[in-house]
């Protein structure tokens, strides 16, 4: 199962943030769920921009992806837990905090910002609470859409919106915007959802942008270590993998900070075993690339007709044929059809190596655009898309008659901390990156643990300047008691021999 596991910093409350990140990276986690709090990147403390920039660099160095969580207990009010919420009279305080979280998430290259409704105050009637919640979420979603960061709204037991039915009602009330997704807590499904947990995952899959995980018992909202509750995890993880979910699966154990390193180690061991993953395969699987030393297919992107033929077995009732006809007749409709590809064609792997059904369908849709619309539409779909949609645009670029006009999308992807986007940006279209940007991107792959097999034309483009940069990274890691990844070390050794360094 190609799942990426993270751990919540609210479970490391007794650690400095930098120490917590180092522990999680050393254990082998793929990412972190960062709860903004007074001791972990306080959004109200001085020097925020400098601290965010430093954290972004550190996350890259450690190879950790990030989701921003907003569930700090007493950050906004030292006397009232989680208050004020979007339901309170002082709801603008909460909204300001959430907007700060979106801005921080954008600067960190985060995969999502997670939030919840809160508990309805006794003095606020249900209709007023609902109106306030819808209004606040609409304003938050608008800001998140502009920032390119999806919102993951979490149903929380005991809160005003506590279950999946409540999330669906809120989603409908907002007009079902693409930027308003779902944070699904696996334990909460066992706690109060009527359906089996794996079925909840399958039903929620089209809207998932963030997943939290822990063990739990029916009817008891208590986050437990794995094996202490009632959840059968292999079917749950299988449901996530089968749905094509590629975001973080973050361990949520906020009351275990007293033993955080040991709990985090036990949790990752348990999850890897439940998912059938080895201890070294996780990050390679997350990028969709082959492990170091394995040869990848030629950098040439499959032609649209090859992808179309491979999609024949998964097309939902001829949906793709109809979608292609509509795009050919009116290119503007691609903005509505592009996001639907995952629901209609699925996210499973195709017979074409390295391609999933949703990516292939989206690439075929883009390739249908006329030459005078391709660049404009590709930029718009990337700018407004979620991570999977952005990656599909990046992978489709070599098929489009856009020349070098879309290279800005590569620069944007490389600035993120999303391993999937960075890897996709270094495919065949990266031939349009200038040498300096390309070298920086290759080094970023080394920092993030992305196998260099994702880098197209690496053998020909690697030069003495790249060798010098890799040598500097190697020296820094050696001083810290760490080594280069095997593929980077092999590349450096080859370049030294060839270039006489």
C-alpha positions in Angstrom: 0.0 0.0 0.0 1.5 3.3 -1.1 0.6 5.3 2.1 2.5 8.1 3.7 2.5 8.3 7.5 2.9 11.4 9.6 2.7 12.3 13.3 1.0 15.2 15.1 3.1 17.7 16.9 0.3 18.0 19.5 1.7 14.6 20.6 5.1 16.2 21.2 3.9 19.0 23.5 7.0 18.6 25.8 9.5 18.9 22.9 10.8 21.9 21.1 9.4 21.9 17.6 12.8 21.4 16.0 13.6 18.5 18.2 10.2 16.9 17.5 10.7 17.1 13.8 14.2 15.6 14.0 12.9 12.7 16.1 10.1 12.0 13.6 12.4 12.2 10.6 14.9 9.9 12.2 12.1 7.4 12.9 11.2 7.4 9.2 7.9 9.4 9.1 7.0 11.0 5.8 5.4 14.1 7.3 4.1 16.0 10.3 0.7 17.4 11.3 1.8 20.8 12.8 -0.6 22.2 15.4 0.1 26.0 15.5 0.4 26.7 19.3 2.2 29.0 21.7 5.2 26.6 21.8 5.1 25.3 18.2 5.2 28.2 15.6 3.1 30.6 17.5 1.3 32.7 14.8 1.1 35.7 17.1 4.7 35.9 18.2 7.2 38.3 16.7 9.3 37.4 13.7 6.7 35.1 12.1 7.9 35.4 8.5 11.5 34.6 9.5 10.4 31.6 11.6 8.1 30.2 8.9 10.9 30.5 6.3 13.3 28.7 8.7 10.8 26.0 9.3 10.2 25.5 5.6 13.9 25.1 5.0 14.1 22.6 7.9 11.2 20.5 6.6 12.9 20.3 3.3 16.2 19.2 4.9 14.4 16.5 6.9 12.3 15.4 3.9 9.0 16.0 5.8 5.7 17.0 4.3 3.4 19.0 6.4 -0.3 19.6 7.2 -1.3 22.6 9.3 -3.6 21.8 12.2 -5.6 24.5 14.1 -6.7 22.6 17.2 -4.6 24.3 19.9 -6.5 24.3 23.2 -5.7 27.6 24.8 -3.9 29.7 22.1 -6.8 32.1 21.6 -8.1 32.3 25.1 -6.1 31.2 28.2 -9.3 30.4 30.2 -11.6 28.6 27.7 -10.5 25.5 25.8 -10.8 25.9 22.0 -12.5 29.2 22.3 -13.6 31.3 20.6 -14.8 29.2 17.6 -16.6 30.3 14.4 -19.8 29.9 16.4 -19.1 32.4 19.2 -19.9 36.1 19.3 -16.1 36.7 19.0 -15.9 34.5 16.0 -13.7 37.0 14.1 -10.9 36.1 16.4 -11.1 32.4 15.3 -11.4 33.5 11.6 -8.3 35.6 11.9 -6.4 32.7 13.3 -7.6 30.4 10.5 -6.6 32.9 7.9 -3.2 33.2 9.5 -3.0 29.4 9.3 -3.8 29.4 5.6 -1.0 32.0 5.0 1.5 30.0 7.0 0.5 26.8 5.2 0.9 28.4 1.8 4.4 29.6 2.8 5.3 26.1 4.1 4.0 24.3 1.0 1.5 22.4 3.3 -0.8 19.9 1.8 -3.9 21.2 3.8 -5.2 23.3 6.7 -7.3 21.3 9.0 -10.1 22.8 11.2 -13.4 22.0 12.9 -16.6 23.7 14.0 -16.2 23.7 17.8 -18.9 23.2 20.4 -22.0 25.4 20.1 -22.2 27.9 23.0 -25.3 27.6 25.1 -26.2 31.3 24.4 -26.2 30.8 20.6 -29.2 29.0 19.1 -28.7 26.3 16.5 -29.7 28.3 13.4 -27.5 31.3 14.3 -24.6 28.9 14.9 -25.2 27.3 11.5 -25.3 30.6 9.8 -22.1 31.7 11.5 -20.3 28.5 10.6 -21.3 28.6 6.9 -20.3 32.3 6.6 -17.0 31.7 8.4 -16.2 28.6 6.3 -17.1 30.4 3.1 -14.7 33.3 3.9 -12.0 30.8 4.9 -12.5 28.7 1.7 -12.2 31.8 -0.5 -8.9 32.7 1.1 -7.6 29.1 0.9 -8.6 28.8 -2.8 -6.6 32.0 -3.6 -3.6 30.6 -1.6 -3.8 27.2 -3.3 -4.2 25.4 0.0 -7.2 23.1 0.5 -9.2 23.2 3.7 -9.8 19.9 5.5 -12.8 20.3 7.7 -12.9 17.7 10.5 -16.1 16.3 12.0 -15.4 16.0 15.7 -17.5 14.0 18.2 -19.3 16.3 20.6 -18.9 19.4 18.3 -21.5 21.2 16.3 -20.5 19.2 13.2 -19.6 15.9 14.6 -20.1 13.3 11.8 -19.8 12.8 8.0 -23.5 13.6 7.5 -22.9 17.0 9.1 -19.8 17.6 6.9 -21.9 16.7 3.8 -24.6 19.2 4.9 -22.0 21.9 5.4 -20.3 21.1 2.1 -23.7 21.5 0.3 -24.5 24.7 2.1 -21.2 26.2 0.8 -21.9 25.2 -2.7 -19.6 22.2 -2.7 -16.4 24.2 -3.4 -13.3 22.3 -4.5 -11.1 24.0 -1.9 -13.3 22.8 1.0 -12.3 19.2 1.6 -12.5 16.7 4.4 -10.2 15.7 7.3 -11.2 12.2 8.2 -10.3 10.9 11.7 -10.3 7.1 11.6 -10.9 6.8 15.3 -13.9 9.1 15.1 -15.4 6.8 12.5 -15.3 3.9 15.0 -16.6 6.1 17.8 -19.8 7.3 16.2 -20.3 6.5 12.5 -23.0 3.8 11.9 -21.0 2.2 9.0 -17.8 0.1 9.3 -14.7 2.2 9.4 -13.4 1.0 6.0 -16.8 1.8 4.4 -16.5 5.3 5.8 -13.2 5.7 4.2 -14.5 4.6 0.8 -17.5 6.9 1.0 -15.4 9.9 2.0 -12.5 9.2 -0.4 -13.5 11.8 -3.1 -13.2 14.7 -0.7 -10.3 13.6 1.5 -7.4 16.0 1.9 -6.1 14.9 5.3 -6.4 11.8 7.4 -5.8 11.4 11.1 -5.4 7.9 12.6 -5.4 6.3 16.1 -7.3 3.5 17.8 -10.7 4.0 19.4 -13.8 2.3 20.9 -17.4 2.6 19.9 -19.1 5.5 21.7 -15.9 6.6 23.6 -14.0 9.6 22.2 -10.6 8.7 23.6 -7.5 8.6 21.3 -5.8 5.3 22.0 -2.5 3.7 20.9 -2.9 1.1 18.2 -4.0 -2.2 19.5 -5.8 -0.7 22.5 -9.1 -0.1 20.8 -11.5 -1.9 18.5 -10.4 -1.0 15.0 -9.2 -3.6 12.5 -6.6 -1.5 10.6 -5.5 -3.5 7.6 -8.9 -3.1 5.8 -9.0 0.6 6.7 -5.5 1.2 5.2 -6.4 -0.9 2.2 -9.5 1.2 1.6 -7.3 4.4 1.7 -4.8 2.8 -0.8 -7.6 1.5 -3.1 -9.1 5.0 -3.1 -5.9 6.4 -4.4 -5.4 8.7 -1.3 -1.9 10.2 -1.4 -2.0 12.7 1.5 -0.6 12.2 4.9 -2.1 9.7 7.3 -1.2 11.4 10.6 -1.1 9.7 13.9 -3.2 11.8 16.4 -2.3 11.0 20.0 -2.4 14.4 21.7 -2.3 12.9 25.3 0.8 10.8 24.8 3.4 13.6 24.9 5.0 12.2 28.1 6.3 9.3 26.0 6.3 10.8 22.6 9.4 9.2 21.0 8.5 5.7 22.1 4.8 6.1 21.1 5.8 7.5 17.7 8.2 4.6 17.1 5.6 2.0 18.1 2.9 3.7 16.0 5.0 3.7 12.8 6.0 0.1 13.3 2.3 -0.9 13.8 1.1 1.1 10.7 3.8 -0.2 8.5 3.0 -3.8 9.5 -0.7 -3.2 9.0 -0.1 -1.7 5.5 2.4 -4.4 4.6 5.2 -1.8 4.1 8.9 -2.3 4.8 10.7 0.3 6.9 12.5 1.7 3.8 9.8 1.6 1.2 7.5 4.3 2.5 9.0 7.5 1.0 9.8 5.9 -2.3 6.2 4.7 -2.6 4.9 8.1 -1.7 6.5 9.8 -4.7 5.3 7.1 -7.1 8.9 6.5 -8.2 11.2 3.5 -8.3 13.8 2.8 -5.6 17.4 3.8 -6.0 19.2 1.6 -8.4 16.1 0.6 -10.4 15.9 1.7 -14.0 12.8 3.7 -14.9 11.1 3.8 -18.3 12.3 6.2 -21.0 11.5 9.8 -20.2 9.1 10.0 -23.2 5.6 10.6 -22.0 3.0 8.1 -23.5 1.1 9.5 -26.4 -2.6 10.5 -25.6 -3.9 7.6 -27.7 -1.9 5.2 -25.6 -3.2 6.6 -22.4 -6.8 6.6 -23.8 -6.5 3.0 -24.7 -5.3 2.1 -21.3 -8.3 3.9 -19.8 -10.8 1.9 -21.7 -11.2 -0.7 -18.9 -11.9 1.9 -16.2 -13.9 4.6 -18.0 -17.2 5.1 -16.1 -19.9 4.4 -18.7 -18.2 6.3 -21.5 -17.7 9.4 -19.4 -14.3 10.1 -20.8 -15.5 9.9 -24.4 -18.2 12.4 -23.7 -15.9 14.6 -21.7 -13.4 14.7 -24.6 -16.2 15.6 -27.0 -17.3 18.4 -24.8 -13.8 19.8 -24.4 -13.3 19.7 -28.2 -16.5 21.7 -28.7 -15.9 24.1 -25.8 -12.5 24.2 -24.1 -13.8 26.1 -21.1 -15.7 23.1 -19.8 -12.4 21.4 -18.9 -12.5 23.4 -15.6 -15.5 21.3 -14.5 -14.5 18.0 -16.0 -10.9 18.0 -14.9 -11.7 17.6 -11.2 -14.3 14.9 -11.9 -11.8 12.6 -13.5 -10.8 10.9 -10.2 -14.4 10.1 -9.3 -15.4 8.9 -12.8 -12.2 6.9 -13.8 -10.8 6.1 -10.3 -7.3 6.4 -9.0 -6.0 2.9 -9.7 -2.8 2.1 -11.6 -3.0 1.5 -15.3 -1.0 -0.9 -17.6 1.0 2.2 -18.6 3.9 2.2 -16.1 3.8 5.0 -13.6 0.4 6.3 -14.5 -2.9 6.2 -12.5 -6.3 6.4 -14.1 -7.1 9.9 -12.9 -3.7 11.3 -14.1 -4.1 9.7 -17.5 -7.6 10.9 -17.9 -6.6 14.5 -17.0 -3.6 14.3 -19.4 -5.9 13.2 -22.2 -8.3 16.0 -21.5 -5.5 18.6 -21.6 -4.1 17.2 -24.8 -7.5 17.7 -26.4 -7.3 21.5 -26.0 -6.5 23.6 -29.1 -3.0 25.1 -29.2 -4.2 28.6 -28.5 -5.9 27.6 -25.2 -3.6 24.9 -23.8 -1.2 27.1 -21.9 -3.9 29.3 -20.4 -6.0 26.4 -19.3 -3.1 24.4 -17.9 -2.1 27.3 -15.8 -5.6 27.8 -14.5 -6.1 24.2 -13.7 -2.8 24.0 -11.9 -3.5 27.2 -9.9 -6.9 26.2 -8.7 -6.3 22.4 -8.5 -5.7 20.2 -5.5 -2.3 18.3 -5.2 -3.5 15.5 -7.5 -4.7 17.9 -10.1 -1.5 19.9 -10.0 0.5 16.8 -10.4 -1.6 15.7 -13.4 -1.0 19.1 -15.1 2.8 18.8 -14.5 2.9 15.3 -16.0 0.8 16.3 -19.0 2.9 19.4 -20.0 5.2 17.4 -22.4 2.0 16.5 -24.4 0.9 20.1 -24.9 1.9 22.6 -27.6 3.0 25.1 -25.0 6.8 25.3 -25.5 8.5 26.8 -22.5 5.5 29.1 -21.6 4.5 26.9 -18.7 7.8 26.6 -17.0 6.5 28.9 -14.2 4.4 25.9 -13.0 7.6 23.9 -12.5 9.1 26.7 -10.4 6.0 26.8 -8.3 5.9 23.0 -7.8 9.6 22.9 -6.9 9.0 25.6 -4.2 6.6 23.3 -2.4 7.3 20.6 0.2 5.0 18.1 -1.6 7.2 15.2 -2.8 4.7 14.3 -5.5 4.8 17.8 -7.1 8.6 18.1 -6.9 9.0 14.7 -8.5 6.5 15.5 -11.2 8.2 18.8 -11.9 11.5 17.0 -12.8 10.0 14.9 -15.5 10.6 15.5 -19.3 9.2 19.0 -19.3 12.1 20.0 -16.9 14.2 20.3 -20.0 12.9 23.9 -20.0 14.4 24.6 -16.6 17.6 26.6 -16.8 20.7 24.9 -15.4 20.7 26.7 -12.1 17.1 26.0 -11.3 17.5 22.4 -12.4 20.5 21.8 -10.1 18.7 23.3 -7.1 15.7 21.1 -7.8 17.9 18.0 -7.9 19.5 18.9 -4.6 16.0 19.5 -3.1 15.2 15.9 -4.1 18.2 14.7 -2.0 17.0 16.8 1.0 13.4 15.5 0.7 14.3 11.8 0.2 12.9 11.7 -3.4 14.6 9.1 -5.4 16.7 10.6 -8.2 15.0 8.2 -10.7 12.3 10.8 -11.0 14.8 13.2 -12.6 14.6 13.1 -16.4 17.8 13.2 -18.3 19.9 13.2 -15.1 22.9 11.4 -16.7 23.3 14.0 -19.4 22.5 17.1 -17.4 24.5 16.4 -14.3 27.7 18.5 -14.3 30.6 19.6 -12.1 28.5 22.3 -10.5 25.9 19.8 -9.4 28.7 17.6 -8.1 30.1 20.5 -6.0 26.6 21.1 -4.6 26.2 17.4 -3.7 29.6 17.3 -2.1 28.6 20.2 0.1 25.5 18.4 1.2 27.5 15.3 1.8 29.9 17.2 4.1 27.1 18.7 6.1 25.4 15.3 6.6 28.7 13.7 7.5 29.3 16.3 10.2 25.8 15.6 11.5 26.4 11.8 11.5 24.2 11.2 8.5 24.9 10.0 5.0 23.6 10.9 1.5 20.9 8.6 0.1 22.4 5.8 -1.9 21.4 7.1 -5.3 22.8 10.6 -4.5 26.1 9.1 -3.2 26.4 7.0 -6.3 25.8 10.0 -8.6 28.4 12.1 -6.7 30.9 9.3 -6.9 30.3 9.0 -10.7 30.6 12.7 -11.2 33.8 12.9 -9.2 35.3 10.2 -11.4 34.1 11.7 -14.7 34.8 15.4 -13.9 38.0 14.8 -12.0 36.7 16.6 -8.9 
